[in-house]
Structure formats: C-alpha cells, structure tokens
Amino acid sequence: MKTESQEQLLERYREGTLSDGDLAELNRLSHRDEVMAAAGRRAASIVRRRTQLGVGLAVAVLLVGGTVVWSMFPRTQETPLVAEAVVPEAVQETTVAVEEAVLPEPPAPVTHVATVRPHKARKQVDEEPVVMCNNQCEADSVISDIWKFLTV
C-alpha cells in the first residue's frame, strides 16, 4: 500500500494537482529530508576538498616562484667582513711604554771569508760520447759509454 500511495502521489505531483498535505506525505514517504541532508554534506565535503587543493596549489606555486626569484639574485656583500681587534686600555698603555723604551743597537754584522778552489778545466775531446741503446745493447757497452760521458 505504501508503494501504491507513493506512486499515486508522484503521479499527481507530475500533473501538478498535489495539495500541501499530500506534498508533506510524499516527502515523508521518500525520506526527502534525510536525502537532502546527505547530499548537502557530500556537496560541502567536495567544496572543502577543492578549496583545500586550490590553496595548497597556490602555496606551492608561491614557494617555488619565491625560491626561483630568491636564487636569481646574487648575494654579495658590499664590504667584506673583517675581524676587529679590541685592545683593552691597560694593554694599550703598556705598548706605549714599550715603544718609548730605547732598544740597544744590534751588533755589527760578521763577515765570513770564503776560500776559492781552482777549477779544473775539462778536457776537450774531439768526439763527444753519445749514449744510445735499444733492446739489443749489451750492459757492458752501455756502462762504458756512461762512464765516458761522466768523465769528460
């Protein structure tokens, strides 16, 4: 009977001959309030998710853009940082007193006498020894050539 009355009320709703009391009965039978509340909750959650996604994307774009702009500008300092020595007044006074003191003169420089040995003149040989070798040389011939080269 519930299905029949609901179908009759829907038919009268389509025709436009439904009264206010019958409309209230149709809403009660179809659980209209519950359906509308659930649809409203789903719509609100969809809107909330889209808003959060939009805000998140905007923040990400701003962070990336800010990082790119920040990295484009060189960070140079006009004046270099230099450590400054702070000397207490007591130390400054002592340095002044030390500067005024008379220092003894350094001793005269000592002169060293060097002896010169006569230089042996090299013998000039018409033929200069040349040391050349390949993989077929004998060790004795190479050693004798080196000895000749060093003694000349």
Disulfide bonds with the S-S distance in Angstrom:
none
